[in-house]
Amino acid sequence: MTTHPPPLDGSQSRTGSFIEAVANVIAGYIVAIIVQRLAYPLFGIDTTLATDGMIAAIFTTASLARSYVLRRFFQHLADADKQHDLQGSERLRQRLARRHL
């Protein structure tokens, strides 16, 4: 197995992101089943473990979709911000270059 050094900019590697995502999904699924098993009886809802598993899978899928969309949205904002900073830096460099001519 090849190991790669961590990125210098503090970002997470793709492998690290994948491992985090899988752990998050597994933990969320387990927590959802436990909460359902505890909460449903309080509301008079009688289910089986299999039914709770299916319900948890539906909500886990919805959560994954939501997380993905939000992550991509915020990445888009961050990329746009970086692009704006780069353009501003370039304009500043050009202004300074004109002053020194």
C-alpha positions as CSV (number, residue, x, y, z in Angstrom):
1,M,0.0,0.0,0.0
2,T,1.4,3.3,-1.0
3,T,1.2,6.2,1.4
4,H,1.2,9.8,0.4
5,P,2.2,12.7,2.5
6,P,-0.6,14.9,3.7
7,P,-1.4,17.9,1.4
8,L,0.6,21.0,2.4
9,D,-2.4,23.3,2.2
10,G,-4.2,21.5,5.1
11,S,-6.8,19.9,2.8
12,Q,-7.8,16.3,3.1
13,S,-6.7,13.6,0.6
14,R,-9.3,11.9,-1.5
15,T,-8.6,8.6,0.4
16,G,-9.0,10.5,3.7
17,S,-12.2,12.0,2.5
18,F,-13.6,8.7,1.4
19,I,-12.7,7.0,4.7
20,E,-14.3,9.9,6.6
21,A,-17.5,9.7,4.4
22,V,-17.8,5.9,4.9
23,A,-17.3,6.2,8.7
24,N,-19.9,9.0,8.8
25,V,-22.5,7.0,6.9
26,I,-22.0,3.9,9.0
27,A,-22.2,5.9,12.2
28,G,-25.3,7.8,11.0
29,Y,-27.0,4.6,10.0
30,I,-26.3,3.0,13.4
31,V,-27.4,6.1,15.3
32,A,-30.6,6.3,13.3
33,I,-31.6,2.7,14.1
34,I,-30.8,3.2,17.8
35,V,-32.8,6.4,18.0
36,Q,-35.7,4.9,16.1
37,R,-35.8,1.9,18.4
38,L,-35.9,4.2,21.4
39,A,-38.2,7.0,20.0
40,Y,-40.9,5.1,18.1
41,P,-42.3,3.3,21.2
42,L,-42.7,6.8,22.9
43,F,-45.1,7.6,20.0
44,G,-46.9,4.3,20.0
45,I,-45.2,3.2,16.8
46,D,-44.4,-0.5,16.7
47,T,-41.8,-1.6,14.2
48,T,-39.4,-4.4,13.5
49,L,-35.6,-4.1,13.4
50,A,-35.9,-4.8,9.6
51,T,-38.4,-1.9,9.2
52,D,-36.2,0.4,11.2
53,G,-33.2,-0.6,9.0
54,M,-35.1,0.3,5.9
55,I,-36.3,3.6,7.3
56,A,-32.8,4.4,8.5
57,A,-31.5,3.6,5.0
58,I,-33.9,6.1,3.4
59,F,-32.9,8.9,5.8
60,T,-29.2,8.0,5.4
61,T,-29.6,8.3,1.7
62,A,-31.3,11.7,2.0
63,S,-28.6,12.8,4.4
64,L,-25.9,11.8,2.0
65,A,-27.5,13.7,-0.8
66,R,-27.9,16.8,1.4
67,S,-24.3,16.6,2.6
68,Y,-23.0,16.2,-0.9
69,V,-25.0,19.2,-2.3
70,L,-24.0,21.4,0.6
71,R,-20.3,20.4,0.4
72,R,-20.2,21.1,-3.4
73,F,-22.0,24.4,-2.9
74,F,-19.5,25.6,-0.2
75,Q,-16.6,24.3,-2.4
76,H,-18.0,26.4,-5.2
77,L,-18.1,29.5,-2.9
78,A,-14.5,28.8,-1.8
79,D,-13.3,28.4,-5.4
80,A,-15.1,31.6,-6.4
81,D,-13.5,33.4,-3.5
82,K,-10.1,32.1,-4.4
83,Q,-10.6,33.2,-8.0
84,H,-11.7,36.6,-6.9
85,D,-8.6,36.9,-4.7
86,L,-6.4,35.9,-7.6
87,Q,-8.0,38.4,-9.9
88,G,-7.6,41.1,-7.3
89,S,-3.9,40.2,-6.8
90,E,-3.4,40.3,-10.6
91,R,-5.0,43.8,-10.8
92,L,-2.8,45.0,-7.9
93,R,0.3,43.6,-9.6
94,Q,-0.6,45.4,-12.8
95,R,-1.2,48.7,-11.1
96,L,2.1,48.4,-9.3
97,A,3.9,47.5,-12.5
98,R,2.4,50.6,-14.2
99,R,3.6,52.9,-11.4
100,H,7.1,51.6,-11.8
101,L,7.3,52.2,-15.5
